């Protein structure tokens, strides 16, 4: 995992009367324990990765309460865990990243929603629509509507978030329906406090075992003909029960304002951005009281018709603030008001953007337009246009001072990433055999779509790269290439890609990045992750080289052409790729590109080195550099590797007008720059230095002799 939560875990033990301080996602974790949850599962993904990470690291505390925690292999397996709550009165929670995760979980969710649940079931979704962290831009709302799963969207404030978590379980049990809760990045990571409660040990748990399983009841099975009765109960019984619970527990928040003839209906998750905009408009006082009536929807599905109608019926205009398209909330509000005969102007996407994140700047502009149209006396007093002009002037000033607009900063591989040398080798191969169709996958390797590599013809899902190229081979002369990580391989790739290709005797080349972890989503461990013994034995070398789980799985399903190559050996990787593309073997060819995730390797070896240095033991590290005198300025090392520690600088030689390559202090000593340079041009300018701390007497003697003959002082 990418970080330790030792300090944060302490706050999970707080009891009644204590004040919790921390970030939103940890508050959610604490709320689960206060709710008497029996089991928790999930698949990590931003912005909710930490929920599972914290619980895994707090396994001793979870065991004391009897809470079962399970990091799942994918979102489908996480969703299926909620099957425990169908017939048993136990509370369960699962989590993943939407919408990509919800897509994978959809089958299980539909079959879960049909019979409903006896115990509380909560699905915590990392909703990042418009925030730039997901490959695709869709919302969870459609899934909630199609399956009749209730959808919470809590106002980002810790007390409210905790209350919504606790009430979600009660809502689920009151209506026998799973509840989804979407949390945006600003809700997950905002800081705050709330008054804690005691953790609740569940009545049924790993510490309080049931003696007998639940009795057979066909009504709880997602199977015809009872599924037709399920569908009827969803809307005749379960939805009315949910609406009744929402009203009785005041889950949606109504605040009055002095300008009563206009109002705003807003999703809970967007509330803080709206308040920031309203403050700039001068419509919120120092205590947070707003001049306009607000209906804040902590539950965005189902809506409560009477709440909507009562809020709107005395107003001449209402603004619905709902991110994205389709405008589900706006359309449902319009339908409810029309059916009730309420004559009110409904505004929404007429003043708001159709897509993208609703920042406070965006909302400021929208509310200003809405008020000038429907409350002219108030609207003409607003300072939104002056604010917009000021912001635009600041942007112009910044651009003028910088000389050019700020360039975009695309994501890229980490320094020393073991995936970078593979793509360097692929570039060299393409120079010889021509361009190949490349099916990319979700994960770190998708960064190869950015400069300097520019690889990728499609990205269709986690572990889907091989499957997405299945049709390409039929109309291409050259074999297509698919790349997936070990995370994608275990998530979906083994079955949807490898097994499918073997079933159809399909040709093609698959490269699996065996870096030991699902690195892009928090470096969570896999079936093939190195164990503690392997990590210790590996020392500063790759800890993934000894594990053969992926290779065994491939051979077990029938892969006949299989090679394992260390990624940093660029020349060997290049020759293996050429062999795969040119082989006479007609079938799937798999290359396992082995090399431990560099970030995880650095985290692993840092304490080892620190301990050794403190003990006065010999420690050796490697650095690379470039001899300015021999550097030709070809810069193939930069073009082929893209390493962020490789740059250029002005040569100290006055006869050299072109800049020379330079290695910065961020170098981790992976050696890729030299590898690709040698593989490409036999570049002689790279040098390698072994930096030794606490050297032996013999090493000191050698350094002294070298200094005498070379004149180079020892460091």
N, C-alpha and C positions, 0 to 999 in steps of 0.2 A: 504494500500500500504506500501511497505517496507521502503520507505524513503520519506522525504519532499523535494520538489523542489522550495520552495519559492524564494530562491536567484536566481536560474537558470531562473525562469520565468521572472525575471526583464530583462534579456537579449533578450527575445522575443519581447520586445517593442522598440528595437534599430531601428533607421531609417537610411536613406541615409547619408553616410559619417562617420557613427559610425563604430568602430571596434569591432567585436564580438570575445570574448575569451571563450573557453569552449570545451566540448567533442563532438565527431562526431554525436551522436544520437540527441543531442540538436541542432546542426547545421542543421540537416535534418529537424527537427521540424520548425526551423526558415525559412528554405528554402520553406517549404510548405506554410507558411503564406505569404512569398514574392511572391509566385506563384499564389495567389488568389484562394486558395483551398476553396471549398464550404462545403465539409463534409469530416470527417475523422473517420474511425472505425478500429477495430482490436481486436485481442485476444493476451494478454501478453504472452511472452515467450522469454527467453534469445536468443540472446543478444539485442533484440529490445524492451523489456518490457517498457523502460522508455519513448518511444515515446507517447504511449497512456497515461501513468501515468502523464507526464508533461501536456498534453493537458487537461486532466480531472481536474487537479489541477489549470489550468489556464482558467477555464471555463468562468470567468468574462471577461477576455481579448478576448476569443473566441467569446463570445456573442456580444461584441462591434463590431467585424468585421463581425458578421453574420455567423460564422463558426459553423456547427453542429458537435459535438464530441460524439461518441457512443462506449463505451466498449461493445463488443459483447459476446454472450454466447459461441460461438465457431468460428472456422475459416470459416466454411461454411456460417454462417450468415454475417461475415465480407465481404467475397467475394461477396455475393449477394447484399451488399449495392451498389456496383459499377454499378448495374442495373440502378441507377439514371442517369448515364452518357451515356446510350445507345441512348436515344432520346433527351436529354436535353444538351445544351452547358455549362455544369457545370463540374468543376474539382473536382475529389474525390480521396482520398488516403486511403488505408487500409494496415494493417500490421499484421504479425504473424511470428511465428518461423517455419523455414523449417528444415527438409522435412516433419516432422510429421504434421505440420500445413497445408502444401500444399496438403498432402494426403486427409485431411478432406475437404479442399476447392475445390478439383479437379472438382467435378460435376458442381459447380457454375462457375468455371473458364472456363471450356470447353464451357458451354452455353453462357458465356460472350464473349469469343473469336470468336464465330461463326458469330454473326451479327456485331461485332465491336462496337465502341463507337463514339459518336459525340463530347462529352466533354473529356478532358484529364483524363485518369484513370491510377493510379500508385499503384502498389503493392510492398510494402517494406518488404523484406524477411530477417529474421535473419539467415544468412547462417553460420553454424558452422561445416561444414564438416572437420573432422580430429581434431577438437578442444576439443572433449571429453564431450560436454554438451548435446548432443542428444542421445537418446536411440539407434537409428539406424544411419548408415552412408551412406547417399545417397545425391545426389545433385539436385538442382533446375533445372539444365540445361535441363534435359529430359522433364520436364513439359512445359518449354518454347518452345521446339522444336515440341512436339506433338500437341500443340494447336495453334502454331504460335503466341505466345506472345513474344514481344521483351524483351531481357534480358540485363540490365545494370549491370556492375561490376566495379564501380568507383575506380580509383586509390586513396588510402587512404591519402588524403590531403584535408583539409576543403574547400578551395576555389573550388577545383575540385568536391568534393562531392556536394556542394551547386549548382554548375553549372549543374551537372548531374541531380539533382532533378528538377531544373527549365526546363532544356532541355527535360527531360522525358515527362513532360506534353505537350510540344510543339511537340515532336516526336509522342506521342499518338494521338494528334489532326491532325497532318499532314498525318498520315497513318491510322487513324480511328481504332487504335489497342491499347488495354491495354499494359502497359509496366511494367515489373517486375524489381526490383532493389535488388540485393543481397548485404548485408552488413555483413562482418565478424566481429568477436568480436573486432579485432584490428582497424577496421574502426569505429565501434560504440563508442569506448571508447578512441580513441586517442585524445590528446589535441592539440589545435592549434588556429588559428585566421583567419578571413576573413573580407572583407569590406562589411558591411551590406547594405541592401536596405530597402526602406519603405515597410511595410506590405501592401498588396493589399486587400481591401474589395471586395469580388466577386460581379459581376453584378446581379447574382441570388443567393439569400441566405435567411436565416431566417429573415433578416432585409429588404430584397427586394423580396417580394413574387410575384410569377406569378399569374395572374388572371385566367388563363385557363390551363388545362393540354395539353400535346402535342397531335397533331392530330394523328389518327390511321394510321399506316404505317406497312403493313405486312412484308415489307422487313427487318424490325428491329426485327422480332420475330425469336427466335431459334426454328423453326418448319418446317418440310418438307411441300412442296417441296423447299422452299426458301433456306434451309440450303445447298442444292447442289450449288446454286449460291454463297452463302457465301464462301464455300470452294474454289471455283474458284477465287473469288475476293481476298482472302487472298494472293494468290501467283501471280496472274496476275496484281493486282493493289496495294494492301496494302504493300506487301514486297518491290517492287521497289520504292514506295514512301518513305518507311522507309530508304532504302539504300541511296537514294538521299539526304534525310535530314541528315543522318549521315555524308556524305561527305561534304555537304555544310556548316555544323556547326562544322566540325573538331572534332567530338566527340571522335574518336580514335586519339592517339597521336603518331607521328613519330619523332624520334630523330636520327640524323646521328651520325656515329662513324668513326674513322680513319681507322679501320680495316673493309673495305667495303665488303670483299668477304665472310663474315659470318654474321649472324644476329639472333636476338631472337624475337619471338612473344610471348607475355606474357599477361595473364589475368590481368586486372587492379588491382583487389584485392590482387594480389600476388606481385605487383610492389615493395613495400617497402622491403619485404623479399629478393627479387632479388637484389635490390640496396645494401642492407647490405652485401650480399654475394659477389657482384662485388667489393665492397669497400675492403673487405678482400683479394680479388684476385689482388688488385692494378689496377683495370680497371675503377675506378671512381675517378675524381679529387675532390679538395676541394669545387668546385662550383656545384658538382653533375653531371657533364658531363661524360657520359659513352663512353668508347673507342669502344664499339660495337654498331652497329645500332639496335635500338629497335622499335618495333611496339607494343604499349600498347593499349590493347583492353578494352576501357571503355564500349563498347557494344560487348558482346560476342555472341549474336544472334539477328538479322542475321549478318553474316559476309558479308563484301563488297568484291566481287570477285576481282575487279580491284585493291583494296588496297593490297590484299594478293599477287596478281600476280606481281604488280609493286615493292613490297618490296623484293620479292624473286628472280626475273628473272635475276638479275646480280650477284647473289651469288652462291657459290658452296655448301653451307650448311646453313640450318636454323634450330634452336632449338625452338620447341613449348613447352611452359611451361603451362601445364593445369593439375590441380589437379584431382585425382580420375579416376575411370573407369565407363563407357566406355569413351574413349578419343574422345569425340564428336568434339572438335575443331581441334585436330590433324587429324582426319579422313577427316573432311571437307576440311581442308587446302590441304591435300594430293590429294583429289579428284579434287579440283580446279586447282592445279598445273599440274596434269596429263592431264586434259582436255585441258588446255592451252598449253600443250607441253613444259612446263618449266622444264628443266633438272637441278634439284637441290636435294641434299641429305637432306631428311627431318628426323630430329632427335626429339625424345620426350621420350616415355616410354622405349626406349632402354637404356637411361642413368638415367631416373627418376624412383622413386618407383611407383608401380602400384596403391598404395593406401596410405592413411595417409596424415597428414598435411605437406605442403611444407615449412619447416622452412628455415632460412638462411643457416644453416649448411647443410641441405639436398641439397639446390640449389647450394651451393658452390661446393660440390662434383660433382653434375651433370654438371655444367658449365665447371668445370675443365676437366672432361672426354670428353665432347664435343669438347673443344678447342684442347686438345692433339691429338684428332683424326682428326680434320679438319683444324686446324691452329697450326701445331706442333711447329713452331718457337715461337709462343706466348705461347702456352700451356705449354711448357717445362720450361718457366720462372715463372710460377705461383707458389705461395706458399701454394696451397690448401692441398697438401699432408703433408707438414710440419705442417700446421694448424690442420689438422685432427689428426696427431700424438700427437700434443700438447694437444688437447682436451682429447684424450684417456689417456694420461699420467696424466692429472688432475683428471680424473675419477678414475684411479687406486689409486692415492694419497688420494683422498677423501674416497674411500672404505677402504684403509689401516688404515686411521686415525679413521674412524668410527668403525672399527672392522668387520663389516658386511655391505653388500649392504643396502642402504636406503630402508626400507620396504615400500610397497605401502600404501597409506592412502585412503582407500575407503570412500565414503560419508556415512553419518549416520544421525540418528535422532538428533535434537537439544536437549539440556538439558531441561528436563521437558516436552518433546513432549508428547501430549496426545495419540499418536499412539503407543508409546513404551509399555504401560501397556497392550494393547490389545494383542500384540504379545507375551508378557510374559505369559498372560493367555492362549494363544493358545499352547504354549510350555507345559504348565502344563496339558492341555487337551489331547494333543498327548501322554503324558506319560501314560494316562489311556485308551484311545480308540485306539491308534495307529496312524500312519501317515495318513494325508489326502492330497488329491490333491488340491493344492492351485493355483488358477489363479490370478496372480498379475496384477496390473494396473499401468499406468503412474502416478506419483505423489510421495509424501513423503513416502507412504507406500511401494514403491518399494525398499526403503532402507532396508526393512526386508530381502531382498535377501542376505545381507551382514552379517558377524558375529556380534553378537553371535546368531542370529536367523536362518539364512539360509533357509528361506521360499521362495517358488516360483517355479512353474513348467512352467509358460509361462507369457510373457508380449507382448500383441498384439495391444495395442492402448489405447488412453485416453477414459475411460469409457467402455472399451471392455471386462473387466475381466469376467463378468457374461456370456456374449455371448461366450467367448472363452472356457468356460467349458461345453457348452451345449451338446457336444457329449460325454463327459467323463462319465456322469452319466449312460449312456447305457451299459457300460462295467466295472463298478466299484461297488464293494459291498458297500463301504462306500461313503456317500454323499460328493460331491466335495464342496470346499469352494472358494468363490470369494470375493475379497476386492476391493473397490473403494472409493475414497474420495468424498466429496460433490461437489468438482469441476468437477470430472469425471462424477458424477451422473447427474448434470445439463448439462454438455457438450454433453454427448452422451448416458450415461448409462441408463437413464430412458426409452428411446425408444428401443435402440439396445439390451439392456440387460433385464430389468425388463419386459417391455411390450412383448417382444418376448418369454420370459420364461412362462409368464402367458398365452399367446396365445396357447402355446403347452402343457399346464398343466405340465410343467417340475418341477422336484424336485431339491433341492439343497439349499445351505446356502449362503446368501449374507450379508456381513458386510459393512456398509457405515460409513466412518469416518466423523462425523459431527463436524469439527473444525472451521467452520464459514467462511472460505476463501479458495481460490485456492492458497494454501500456497507455493507450489513448484515453481510457476511461478511469484511470486512477491506479494502474499497475496492480489490479487485483490478481490473485493467484488462479492458476488453471490446474487441470489434471496433470499437465506436463511441466508445471513450475518446479524448479529445483528445490529440494527439501533443505532443511537446516544443515544436515550433514554434508550435502553436496556443495552448499554455499561455503561452508567452512573449508572443505577440502580444496575448492577451487582457488581460494585465496584471491589474488588479483587477476586471475584468468577468467574466462567465461565459465559461468556456473551451469550453463545449459548444455554443454557439449556431451555430458555423460548420459543424459536422459534420452531414451529411445521410444518413448510412449507414442509420439506422433508417427514415427516410422513403423512401429509395430501395428498401429491401427491401420495404416495405409496398406501394409502387406496383408493384414487380416481380411480386408475387404477385397483384395485381389489386384492391387497395383503391382505391375511387373517391372516397370522402368522407374527406378528410384535412386536418387543421388543425394547425399548430404554434403554440403560445402560450407566451410566457414566464410562468412560474408566479407571479412576483411581481406581475404585472399582474392584480390580483384582479377588477377590473371587466371587463376583456377576457375573462378566464377564465370569469367568470360568464355573460357573454353568449354565449360559444362553447358552454358546456354547455347553456344554454337552447336554442340553435339545434340542437344534436345531439338533444336529447330531443323537440323539437317539429318536426323536419325532416320533410318529406313524402317524403324519399328513403328507400326501403325497402331496407335493406342495412346492412352494418357501417359504423359511423362511428367514426373513430379520431382522438383528440386527443393529440398529442405535447406533453406539458407539459415545457418545456425550462427547466433551471436547474441549474447545477453544484452538486454536493454541497458544502455549506457547510464541512464539516470539511476536505475536500480543498482547497477554495479557500483557507481560512485557512492550511493547511500550505504552499500554493503561494506565497501573497503575503507571508507573514511574512519569509522571507529577502530578498525583493525590497525590502520596506520597510526592513529593517534595513540593507541595503547602501546604499540611497539616503540614509538618515539619517546613516550613518557618513561618507558623502561630502559631507554638507552640502547635499544636493539637496532641493528642495521635495517634501513628502509631504503628501497630503490624505486624511483619513479622515472618515467620516460618523457622527454620533451623533443619536439621536432622544430626545426628552423630552416631558414633558407639563406644560402650564401649569395649575397648581393652580386658578388663578382661574376658568378657563373649563371645567374638567372638571366634568361634571354628575353623575358617579357612576354613569352608565349601564353602564360597564364592558363594552360590546360588543366593545371591542378585545381584552379578555381572553377572553371567551366564544367569540369567533370564531377567534382565532389560537392560543390556548393556549401562547404563547411563555413559556419559563421565566424570561426577564428582565422580563416584565411582572408586576407585583404591585400591591398596594394599600398605602396608608399613611394615617395620620390627617392630615386637612387642617389646615394652619396657620390657616385661617380659622375663628374660633370660631362663626360662624353656620352652618358646614357640619357637620352631624352625621354624614353618610355619608362613608366613606373615599374617597379619590381614587386614580386610577390612578397608577402610578409605574414608570419604566424604570430598572432596576438597571445597575450598571457592566459587566455581562456582555454588554451590547448589542453586536452586530456590525454594526449599521447596515444591515440588510436592508430596512427600511422597511415590513415587513408590518403592523405594528401600526397605523400610519397608514393604510395601504392599506385594511385591512378596516374600520377605523373610518369612513373616508370612504365606502367602498362601502356600509356599512350605515346610517349615520346622518348623514353629512356632518359628522363631529365636527371642531370647530375647535380642539381643545385640543392637538393634536400640533404640536410644532415640530421642525425639522431644523436641525442645526448642522454646518458643515464645519470640521473642526479641521485647521489648516494648520501644519505644521512647516517651518521655514526659508522663511517667506513672502518674496515679492518686495518691493521698495521701494514699488511701487504699492499692494500689499495692505496694507503697514504704514501708508501714508498714508490709505487708505480706513478702516482700523480706528481711526486717530486721529480722523478727522472724525466717524465714527460715535460714538465715545466722547464727543466734545464735545457732540453734539446729543442723545444718548440717556442719557448718564451711565452706560452699561454698560461696565465696564472690560474691556479686551482681556486674554485669558488668555495 
